[in-house]
Amino acid sequence: MKVKGVVWVGTATSSYDETVSFFQETMGLKPFHQKDGLSILRLDSGEWVKIFGPGDPHFEEFNRGPVVEFMVDDLDEARAELEAKGVEFLTENHGWGDYSWTHFKGPDGNIYGITTGPYDQAEAG
């Protein structure tokens, strides 16, 4: 498995509106996808910042602090390689359009993920 970069950061916050506003207005990230209690913002280079509000079903999963996902070429292959090394995954593989991801707990107790998808493209998948 070759990690190609960090392309996704997720965070859950009770200060949802303020956090979304901060990343858009102060940091200059652009809206990519938004629905009630969930915003995906993008950097010009394609990386995502995903913000979960208290009403989102994944809020509890990400409320310990920011979670990062590492880009890999093949999600199934990377997962199998990590599982062979003793990594235990928290979820099945998930997908949305051309994107797929899964999460695991690191030895430090924090949640991390691996992902694939067209992060470098300008439009939503």
Phi, psi and omega in degrees: 000135176241122176279126185262349179156173172262118186239357185212133173229129178240144177214145176250139183210143173283343177263053187303303184300318180294322180291316177299314179300317179302309183292326179282306188278320183273316183269343175082018176285151184257141176298138179241316180205133178219142171210178184308118175074014180212129176226135171248122178245153183234148168275162179300331180277358172108344181293152183253147164238117183251125184246122181256125175269170183304334180277350181283139182297343180261008182306310183296329181294329187245015186271011178268354184136174182301142177246135177249149173240138181260133180284131175230162180288317186226112185298313182298318180294316180295319179298314180300319179296316179293320178298323178295337179265009174094005179284131179257126182272147182271337185221164168287170174292140179243164177208156175210112184059233181272005182258144173217152185199166173202159185236151178217162178261130178280172180296343178273359180089353178277158180266137177228169179212165170238149187209158171225158176151172183276059183299336182274001179268152188278338186251158180295147178272000000 
